[in-house]
Amino acid sequence: MIPAAPDATELIARARKLLAEHSPATTSRIDFLRARFDAGLAWVHYPVGLGGLGAPRALQAVVDAELTAAGAPDNDPRRIGIGLGMAAPTVLAYGSEDVKARFLRPLWTGEEVWCQLFSEPGAGSDLAALGTRAVRDEQSGDWIVDGQKVWTSSAHTARWAILIARTDPDLPKHRGITYFVCDMTDPGVEVRPLRQITGEAEFNEVFLTGVRIPDAHRLGEVGDGWRVAQTTLMNERVSIGGGRLPREGGMIGKAAATWRERPELRTHDLHQRLLDLWVDAEVARLTGERLRQQLVAGQPGPEGSAMKLGFARLNQLISGLEVELLGEEGLLYSDWTMVRPELVDFTGRDAGYRYLRAKGNSIEGGTTEVLLNIVAERVLGLPAEPRNDKDVPWKELAR
Ligand SMILES: Cc1cc2nc3c(=O)[nH]c(=O)nc-3n(C[C@H](O)[C@H](O)[C@H](O)COP(=O)(O)OP(=O)(O)OC[C@H]3O[C@@H](n4cnc5c(N)ncnc54)[C@H](O)[C@@H]3O)c2cc1C
């Protein structure tokens, strides 16, 4: 008989047992995180043995509250956002049992950082056009990968990457793609910084030359990588636009703080605009909360794209207003030193940084224009954009 999934009472009891056996006061951060994973309290909805207990996803909040109140360390979700938000759900859905057992624990504890090798110089929004090749070595069964990726956030800190590559150029573009886990320490992987508008290099170009990937590190069937990538992309939109925030969290908190602390900067017009944006931010926050609750019952759907759209629009409007509010001071930029940050920070540093960083919000994780198309076609059911390359072999496409 399958044991019943634990309820809130049982999860609280398990959290207290973990705290009693591994007091956060005397246990190192990493030992606590490992013990938490092994106790099934990392992501309670994951299977037993993989950091979970098969409990309803909504009960994660109960566990988190109990552990946070006791001063337990967290696994720094911002530093490992790609692993948590994108790689983990894909590994869980498509990895073999060995792959799940190998990757999920160090991913969750943050011992191994992940990055996403999807975009290429000629394949961003049109991701299925990608040209990085993976060719099977018939003798060993390994895949040999050659190509170039771009805009790869965190590649400089990553141990592993989720990667999509073309395995059959004779098929139409969506059908000849396969999905892999790539070892970033392979000698064929070269990571070069790309400096962005903020002055720092949070992302990279990645050159792949003869990178050998064992077939065991393939996620999903050969040629089925586009479907696997959809799992990643749906989760990506929710993980970028859908972080849980307190009231006045995120960008609006920063702008409101400036407003409160600097009465001499206030004008009637700015006041009205700030209030409008405050209300919009609160509506977006509560909508995100509702979407998260819907997710409890299933996988993220195309609706997540709407949330990511709203997030990008609001961040740009709010950070723009903050710069305007600060006048000339808002145009000063604190530091142009080239930095290789370990995490993507949407609210960090000064107002100028926030203004510039928010520009990327409408590009990363799918551009606003493309997400609007997704909402139009897959949420509203409006007619699709004309596509004349759907049935043409990839190798015959104009590039
Ligand atoms: C900060 C940041 C971090 C990123 N991190 C990663 C990462 O870690 N891993 C990764 O793989 N990628 C990453 N990306 C890449 C990102 O996903 C792509 O930049 C994005 O998908 C757009 O692709 P592109 O840059 O090739 O632009 P293009 O696809 O060339 O688009 C150019 C313009 O044309 C518009 N456009 C294109 N097609 C259509 C259409 N059908 N209808 C209407 N308009 C259209 C676009 O909206 C855009 O305005 C990151 C990007 C940024 C900015």
The ligand as a MOL file (V3000), in Angstrom:
LIG
                    3D

  0  0  0     0  0            999 V3000
M  V30 BEGIN CTAB
M  V30 COUNTS 53 58 0 0 0
M  V30 BEGIN ATOM
M  V30 1 C 19.9970 39.4870 -18.9880 0
M  V30 2 C 19.8140 38.3290 -19.9300 0
M  V30 3 C 20.0860 37.0460 -19.4920 0
M  V30 4 C 19.9350 35.9660 -20.3630 0
M  V30 5 N 20.2680 34.7190 -19.8990 0
M  V30 6 C 20.1860 33.6670 -20.7530 0
M  V30 7 C 20.6360 32.3710 -20.3330 0
M  V30 8 O 21.0700 32.1870 -19.1990 0
M  V30 9 N 20.5830 31.3540 -21.2030 0
M  V30 10 C 20.0950 31.4990 -22.4680 0
M  V30 11 O 20.0430 30.5130 -23.1900 0
M  V30 12 N 19.6810 32.7250 -22.9040 0
M  V30 13 C 19.7280 33.7940 -22.0700 0
M  V30 14 N 19.3390 35.0540 -22.5130 0
M  V30 15 C 18.9290 35.2000 -23.9200 0
M  V30 16 C 17.4900 35.5660 -24.1330 0
M  V30 17 O 16.6340 34.5070 -23.8180 0
M  V30 18 C 17.3800 36.0360 -25.5900 0
M  V30 19 O 18.1360 37.2350 -25.6620 0
M  V30 20 C 15.9720 36.2690 -26.0280 0
M  V30 21 O 15.2940 35.0510 -26.1710 0
M  V30 22 C 15.8750 37.0860 -27.3270 0
M  V30 23 O 16.6470 36.5190 -28.3360 0
M  V30 24 P 17.6620 37.4230 -29.2160 0
M  V30 25 O 18.5070 38.2010 -28.2510 0
M  V30 26 O 18.3210 36.5010 -30.1840 0
M  V30 27 O 16.7580 38.4710 -29.9680 0
M  V30 28 P 15.9150 38.2140 -31.3040 0
M  V30 29 O 15.2080 36.9180 -31.1790 0
M  V30 30 O 16.8100 38.4280 -32.4770 0
M  V30 31 O 14.8540 39.3720 -31.2330 0
M  V30 32 C 15.1250 40.7120 -31.6530 0
M  V30 33 C 13.8250 41.4960 -31.5750 0
M  V30 34 O 12.8480 40.9520 -32.4880 0
M  V30 35 C 11.6420 40.6370 -31.8030 0
M  V30 36 N 11.0170 39.4200 -32.3600 0
M  V30 37 C 11.6500 38.2640 -32.6740 0
M  V30 38 N 10.7410 37.3560 -33.1330 0
M  V30 39 C 9.5280 37.9560 -33.0840 0
M  V30 40 C 8.2050 37.5370 -33.4230 0
M  V30 41 N 7.9460 36.3120 -33.8820 0
M  V30 42 N 7.1950 38.4310 -33.2230 0
M  V30 43 C 7.4420 39.6850 -32.7540 0
M  V30 44 N 8.6770 40.1280 -32.4330 0
M  V30 45 C 9.6970 39.2870 -32.5960 0
M  V30 46 C 12.1050 40.3770 -30.3590 0
M  V30 47 O 11.0520 40.5260 -29.4490 0
M  V30 48 C 13.1820 41.4410 -30.1970 0
M  V30 49 O 12.6350 42.6910 -29.8790 0
M  V30 50 C 19.4750 36.1660 -21.6810 0
M  V30 51 C 19.1950 37.4700 -22.1240 0
M  V30 52 C 19.3640 38.5390 -21.2680 0
M  V30 53 C 19.0490 39.9200 -21.7740 0
M  V30 END ATOM
M  V30 BEGIN BOND
M  V30 1 1 1 2
M  V30 2 1 2 3
M  V30 3 2 2 52
M  V30 4 2 3 4
M  V30 5 1 4 5
M  V30 6 1 4 50
M  V30 7 2 5 6
M  V30 8 1 6 7
M  V30 9 1 6 13
M  V30 10 2 7 8
M  V30 11 1 7 9
M  V30 12 1 9 10
M  V30 13 2 10 11
M  V30 14 1 10 12
M  V30 15 2 12 13
M  V30 16 1 13 14
M  V30 17 1 14 15
M  V30 18 1 14 50
M  V30 19 1 15 16
M  V30 20 1 16 17
M  V30 21 1 16 18
M  V30 22 1 18 19
M  V30 23 1 18 20
M  V30 24 1 20 21
M  V30 25 1 20 22
M  V30 26 1 22 23
M  V30 27 1 23 24
M  V30 28 2 24 25
M  V30 29 1 24 26
M  V30 30 1 24 27
M  V30 31 1 27 28
M  V30 32 2 28 29
M  V30 33 1 28 30
M  V30 34 1 28 31
M  V30 35 1 31 32
M  V30 36 1 32 33
M  V30 37 1 33 34
M  V30 38 1 33 48
M  V30 39 1 34 35
M  V30 40 1 35 36
M  V30 41 1 35 46
M  V30 42 1 36 37
M  V30 43 1 36 45
M  V30 44 2 37 38
M  V30 45 1 38 39
M  V30 46 1 39 40
M  V30 47 2 39 45
M  V30 48 1 40 41
M  V30 49 2 40 42
M  V30 50 1 42 43
M  V30 51 2 43 44
M  V30 52 1 44 45
M  V30 53 1 46 47
M  V30 54 1 46 48
M  V30 55 1 48 49
M  V30 56 2 50 51
M  V30 57 1 51 52
M  V30 58 1 52 53
M  V30 END BOND
M  V30 END CTAB
M  END
